[in-house]
Structure formats: structure tokens, C-alpha cells
Amino acid sequence: MKKDKFALILGANSDIARALAYLMAQKGWNLYLASRRLDPLNRLAQDLHLRYGCIAQALYFDALDYKSHGSFYKGLQPKPEGVVVAFGYLGPLKKPPKDFAEAEKIVQINFLGAVSILEIVAKDLEKRKKGFIIGLSSVAGDRGRASNYIYGSSKAAFSTYLQGLRQRLFKSGIQVLTVKPGFVVTKMTRDLDLPKHLVTQPEKVAQDIYRALKAGKDVLYTPFYWRFIMGAIKALPEGLFKRLKL
């Protein structure tokens, strides 16, 4: 394998992750592409190699198999300069889960799975004193809404975790970027009735992420106007907010 720069994308079958993989490969990155479904991942790896001549390796990764995370990361040679956490689970559409098992799955994938692997990654990057971590959170984590408060709370926890990790790793020169996308056209949202004027494409989100990475940013709302939308929503008094249908 070439000893050029490598990045690890976890949840690489997601639409945003795939768009980011194409962009990073075009920019000269070699990629570890990790997810549970290897068939589409192998096709993606082959296409990236053919298009850009990069090394792209498909790897099996299960966010919920916490015990395997240590051996998974240990097996990466060479170690990546950066890691993208792009896996996630939305759960039931337009309504909260009916039972705890579904709520547990949402929290485990969106928060506990991410924390499990990132604690391993952080320890390695801390020793090497270089690198980056990108975590895909969501604007849904900025304020709890009746329609998706389990998902939103799992993303709020992830955002808070990344904030603390950012402070921990700052002295080691490691960038931790929290990404908060708004409405994006993906497999996860395809059955949702989203406002067309607020929807964006995965490729746009990927471009914003890469620019934010190069600029050394800490938090990215994408598209940019979601920072103002969520600022207004967070500013609403609780007495008013609880009466709204959001």
C-alpha cells in the first residue's frame, strides 16, 4: 500500500459519506470505507480506485459490536490521519418509537457506537499529535421536538460528546469538527415530506464539510442558513415552543 494520507469513513454507505468519499478521493486521499453492507461498499471502492487511482479498501464495521472496535482499528495499517463518523439511525418516521427497544437502538447507534470507536481513535491520534475527527450530528439535536425527540436527543448527546472531545484534543493539535446538516436528500429521509426550499443534496453537504475541515472549523451547519434557523428555534420560549407543531 502507498504510504500516502489515509482517512477512515465509518458508515461509508450513507449518501453523505459516499459523496464525501468521492470528494476526498479526488483531493488525493486514500480511503478505508467501513460499513456492515460490503457489496455496495466494494463497488464504491472499485469505482473510486478506477476514477482517481486512490487506494480504497472496503471493511466490515458494526457500530453496535462494541467489543470488535478495538481490533477493527488495530487492524488498520497504516493508521488513518482522520476519521469520519457518518453512520446513524433515524428510527420511525414522523413519530417517536413505540417501545424502548427501538429507542434503545437509536441511542446505541447514534451515540454509544460513535463514542465506542471514537475513544479508541482519540487515544491513537492523541499519541501521534496530528489528525482530525469529523462527526455527523444533526440540527435535530439543537432542540427536542415531539416528532423525533429520541433521535434528536441522541444527536444532542453526540454533539456534546464531540464538544468535550474537541477540548480534550485541542492541545494535541487535533481538529474535531461537528457537522449539523439540515434536510438532505438521502435514503434515510426519502419517505419524509420535506420543505423543498430547505432541502439540499449530499454533494453540497460534502463540499461544505471538506471546506470546513480545511478551514479548521469546530462546528458546521450545512447549508449555512440552518445556523440562523436553529438559532431562532432555540430562542423560542419553552411556553410557546411546546404549543408548536414541529
C-alpha positions, -999 to 999 in steps of 0.1 A, spaced: 0 0 0 11 35 -7 22 55 24 1 85 15 -26 100 36 -55 78 46 -89 86 60 -114 62 76 -151 67 68 -174 49 91 -209 44 78 -195 48 43 -227 35 26 -246 66 36 -253 91 9 -234 119 26 -204 96 33 -204 84 -3 -204 120 -16 -176 129 8 -156 98 -3 -157 109 -39 -146 144 -30 -117 132 -7 -105 107 -33 -105 134 -59 -84 155 -35 -58 128 -32 -69 108 -1 -67 71 2 -97 57 20 -108 30 44 -145 26 37 -163 8 66 -199 -4 70 -220 -35 75 -230 -40 39 -199 -49 19 -213 -55 -16 -222 -18 -23 -190 -8 -4 -168 -29 -26 -184 -14 -57 -178 21 -43 -141 12 -35 -136 -1 -71 -151 30 -86 -131 53 -65 -99 35 -75 -107 35 -112 -117 71 -112 -89 86 -91 -62 60 -88 -65 60 -50 -64 31 -26 -99 24 -14 -105 -5 8 -139 -18 19 -141 -31 55 -168 -46 77 -178 -25 107 -207 -28 130 -213 2 152 -232 -19 177 -205 -45 181 -185 -25 206 -162 -54 215 -149 -55 179 -140 -19 177 -105 -22 192 -94 -50 169 -110 -32 139 -90 -1 145 -58 -20 154 -60 -38 120 -58 -6 100 -23 -3 86 -13 24 81 -34 43 106 -57 70 92 -49 106 96 -86 113 101 -118 96 109 -154 104 97 -183 91 117 -212 91 93 -233 62 105 -267 69 121 -302 56 125 -333 78 123 -359 53 136 -397 56 130 -406 84 106 -427 114 118 -434 98 153 -415 86 183 -407 49 187 -435 28 202 -412 7 225 -380 10 243 -362 -15 221 -365 9 192 -355 39 213 -325 19 226 -314 11 190 -315 48 181 -294 58 211 -270 29 207 -262 36 171 -262 74 171 -244 79 204 -229 48 221 -215 33 189 -199 66 180 -184 70 215 -170 35 215 -150 38 183 -140 74 188 -125 68 222 -102 43 205 -94 67 177 -88 97 200 -63 78 220 -43 70 189 -45 105 174 -35 119 208 -3 99 208 5 109 173 -5 146 179 -20 150 145 -52 143 126 -89 151 126 -122 137 136 -155 146 118 -187 136 134 -220 139 116 -246 151 141 -278 169 131 -298 201 136 -323 178 152 -301 178 183 -304 215 189 -339 213 204 -362 184 213 -393 181 191 -422 157 196 -418 142 161 -382 129 167 -371 136 202 -354 103 207 -333 107 176 -328 144 184 -316 136 219 -292 110 207 -277 136 183 -276 162 211 -256 138 232 -233 132 203 -227 169 197 -220 174 234 -195 145 233 -177 160 203 -175 193 221 -158 178 250 -136 157 228 -126 188 209 -115 205 241 -95 174 252 -77 170 219 -71 207 212 -37 207 230 -26 178 208 -33 197 176 -62 176 165 -93 191 149 -127 178 159 -155 190 135 -191 187 144 -213 187 114 -250 196 117 -268 190 84 -304 202 79 -327 185 54 -307 164 30 -320 141 1 -308 107 14 -321 71 18 -328 80 54 -352 109 45 -367 97 12 -401 89 28 -403 122 46 -423 152 33 -396 178 35 -400 215 26 -384 217 -9 -369 252 -4 -349 239 26 -336 206 11 -301 201 -2 -281 174 -19 -254 152 -3 -228 166 -27 -234 201 -13 -230 189 23 -198 170 14 -183 202 -2 -192 222 29 -176 195 52 -144 195 32 -141 232 32 -148 234 70 -121 207 75 -95 227 55 -105 259 73 -101 243 108 -137 249 119 -152 234 150 -189 234 141 -206 234 107 -242 240 100 -249 229 64 -263 246 44 -252 277 63 -288 291 68 -295 263 93 -274 282 119 -299 310 117 -330 288 116 -319 268 146 -308 300 164 -344 313 161 -359 279 171 -337 277 202 -346 313 212 -383 305 214 -396 305 250 -405 270 262 -440 281 269 -445 289 233 -424 262 218 -443 233 235 -475 245 217 -460 244 182 -462 215 158 -426 210 148 
